[in-house]
Amino acid sequence: MPDIPQPIDSGQSGRRYLIRGGAVMSMDPAVGNFDVADVLVEGSRIAAVGPGLDVPDADVIDARGRVVMPGFVDTHHHLFETGLRAFLPNGLLFNDGSGSPSADPSYMDHIIGRFAPAYRPQDVHINMLYGRLAQLDAGVTTVLDTSQIHHTPEHSDAAFQALTDAGARAAFGYWPGDGRPESRFPQDVHRLREQYFSSDDQLVTMVMGGEIAYGHEAITATWTIARDLDLLIAAHAFSMMMRSTLEDLARGGGGTGADLGFGPDVLLIHMTDVTDTVWPAVRDAGTRVSLAVPIEMAMRHGTPPLLTMQKFGLEPSLSSDVETTMAADPFTLMRSTMTLQRMLVNQMVFDQGDLTPQNFWPTPVSGTPELLLDRDVLRFATVNGAEHLRLGGRTGSLTPGKEADIVLLDGTALNTAPMNSVPGAVVTLMDRTNVETVIVGGKIRKWKGTLLDVDLSRLRGDLEASRDHLFEAAGVKRTLFP
């Protein structure tokens, strides 16, 4: 491939460039997919998609052999934990009292109980910045940060600054911290909204963390403020500790003490082991659900409710959750989701189908869920993610008029060539090494495999210094071979 320089001043008003000759997967049925086509970017937006676009005065990005598609969307990531990566590869959400190595250290005891209180504002900034850049490098152009690290207003300011400094699309999730008096949660949302979010047309938007686990009084306070300010509400939800409260919300508020309930402004995270009395209310209210399939399987949240969501005609978005336990790239999320659902359905077919010596390959019985396909999990990871963050009008597909959040994936690489199916290659073969170019709002942030305008060596040193402080302050010994 010829060494063509990157377009200058990408993303700036009046500048335009043509992504030429790629296999274009738009994720928009009205636009379609093309074996070979072009994408024209003008300023921050997509101007046109189609084969043979004639734009003689535009700069050109040669996309031959590349998949051109919308950037991935992660709807739930605890970015503040980046410095604690792989600390809990075997850990569970809670210590189950068994004494087994997988039960201790646990996520709630160690990450939330011991490490989180040790975070200073500068730790929040470097952990979130480094983690967001790492996701950008993996093709994630939009993420919802769900960091329960807003101990003080200064911690909140540092979190916003980190997302801004990363130069990528993000939803700033305002969650409570460790409950110290100076937190000012949730009232400080008014200051944050006025100071940082005067416009809805910016890379970083705002979401209210309205946790269900904190009880009726907290729900009333946070959900009321969020709705007064027209903010998306995001909350972790699993039946093991929230069943009665979820059922109250399903009834339109119930015991919450206010006329509150599910709605299209609510994003629920996990939803494992939730009763069938709650799901119809979620569906009917237009409430969205984010699944973190690898984490839910590994940390005993419960079985990801993929089949339940299918039964009620719902689709999830995908999220990475915690890097303390699992990688945060979209390829891991898509493959985990697809293979788990197919394993559950395939086992159902073997358990319920007609399996005899004469019929060694069982036929699915009536009502067996459809198997997930590659195009389904691609939709979960792009279009659904954008819609669930209320950004569907701006990103999630290669639709003319939307923001140019675009990734170019290398289909000529050793792990993908020869490319026989674009969605198949992206979902079943690719990994973060295939992410060659990343564009956010028309601005090129990664070019031919390298993040731009970032001193990774310096940032890595700052992250390691923060990591050392956190282990010392938490009283946890760090060892490379625990």
Secondary structure, 3 states (H helix, E strand, C coil): CCCCCCCCCCCCCCCEEEEEEEEEECCCCCCCEEEEEEEEEECCEEEEEECCCCCCCCEEEECCCEEEEECEEEEEECHHHHHHCCCCCCCCCCCCCCCCCCCCCCHHHHHHHHHHHHCCHHHHHHHHHHHHHHHHHCCEEEEEECCCCCCCHHHHHHHHHHHHHHCCEEEEEECCCCCCHHHCCCCCHHHHHHHHCCCCCCCEEEEEECCCCCCHHHHHHHHHHHHHCCCEEEEEEEHHHHHHHHHHHHCCCHHHCCCCCCCCCEEEEEEECCCCCCHHHHHHHCCEEEECHHHHHHCCCCCCCHHHHHHCCCCCEECCECCCCCCCCHHHHHHHHHHHHHHHHHHHHHHHCCCECCECCCCCCCCCCCCCCHHHHHHHHHHHHHHHCCCCCCCCCCCCCCECCEEEEECCCCCCCCCCCHHHHHHHCCCHHHEEEEEECCEEEEECCEECCCCHHHHHHHHHHHHHHHHHHHCCCCCCCC
